[in-house]
Amino acid sequence: MCEVKVITGTSAAAEAAKLADVDVVAAYPITPQTTCVEKLAEFVANGELDAEYIKVESEHSAMSACIGAAATGARTFTATASQGLALMHEMLFIASGMRLPIVMMVANRALSAPINIWNDHQDSIAERDTGWIQIYVEDNQETLDSIIQAYKIAENEDVLLPVMVCLDGFILTHTVEPVTIPKAERVREFLGVYEPKHAYLDPDRPITQGPVGVPDCYMETRKQIEEAMERAKKVIKDVNEEFAEWFKRKYGNGLVEAYNLENADTVLVAIGSVCGTIKYVIDELKKEGKEVGLLRIRTFRPFPKKDVKELLKDANNIAVLDKNISLGVNKGALGIEMASILKNKKVCNYIVGLGGRDVKIEDIKAIINHVEKSEDDATLWVGLKE
């Protein structure tokens, strides 16, 4: 029997790491991630999780320790947010370049300055080109499920890339929801034992890891990561389906989730917890006889280009919501991606919720009203003070 607990997103993440039976946790506390690593420390101290918990002096060290542990073949977990993720930046490239299947929870939070501890997606979006798979969740149940899925994806021999599972700071990390927690035995059976063939510590089988990449070979290594990202799309879909068979929950096709797209001429595209608010508005409009759809992007890397193109082929008014801004082009990262794919369609970009500003039901309705009347590909900042 499964157990249902009413818990925060950070607790759901900690429960998932415990269920995955991780060998090593290395982390440095930072708001709003702190309660996740506190919970994991408690699990280890109480003997509920047989893992090595490494206390470090910074996030750079946390990722360094994870890389070292993963290179010996250990199943490894960490968590961070905002400036902490930025401090890891150098090591993120090393983790993906060494093809280490590390899983990390990112509690999405704005970057300074000015100092801001509240939610937006600028921190993980800034790391989009580090070679990490990025999964963005909508609620606490998906947090737990996605971290379990992440190990199955990362450790697949066709992938062997690290995965960050991103959840909205405070909106999910500090609010409670009922979360169904599967039996540990079932999760461990689902994941299987990680038996690395390229990263291990064995004196009888010496190997070199992380050597110099001279010009004769460096370019090929980057191409191999790109090819692994492409292969990850199928693996993510397969793991999502397999997870559904085992635990009776799935998230769209794993890469994207379509909501009320069948008859919708107007479609909102977004990532993260704001999708819950958008679904509420869509349901309210449906009662009034108006059809609006949502395309939730679950994996920002690899980007589901083919799925997006197919699912939005009949939509004429496309509103892309971004909780980040690519300064200098006045668009968000998701808006740029969508515009590059949907060249013959009207794609308006809406910058919302930066630094934790609320995205209200009225804001969503105003976006729908604007995109339907707009005659060009406008970018609007929603919620700015007059």
Secondary structure as UniProt FT lines:
FT   STRAND          3..7
FT   HELIX           9..19
FT   TURN            20..21
FT   STRAND          24..27
FT   TURN            31..33
FT   HELIX           34..45
FT   TURN            46..47
FT   STRAND          52..55
FT   HELIX           59..71
FT   TURN            72..73
FT   STRAND          76..80
FT   HELIX           82..97
FT   TURN            98..99
FT   STRAND          103..108
FT   HELIX           122..125
FT   TURN            126..129
FT   STRAND          133..136
FT   HELIX           140..154
FT   TURN            157..159
FT   STRAND          163..168
FT   TURN            169..174
FT   STRAND          177..181
FT   HELIX           184..191
FT   TURN            203..204
FT   TURN            215..217
FT   HELIX           218..247
FT   TURN            252..253
FT   STRAND          256..259
FT   TURN            262..263
FT   STRAND          266..270
FT   HELIX           274..287
FT   TURN            288..289
FT   STRAND          292..297
FT   STRAND          299..301
FT   HELIX           305..311
FT   TURN            312..314
FT   STRAND          317..322
FT   TURN            327..330
FT   HELIX           333..341
FT   TURN            343..344
FT   STRAND          346..351
FT   HELIX           354..356
FT   HELIX           361..373
FT   STRAND          379..381
FT   TURN            382..383
//
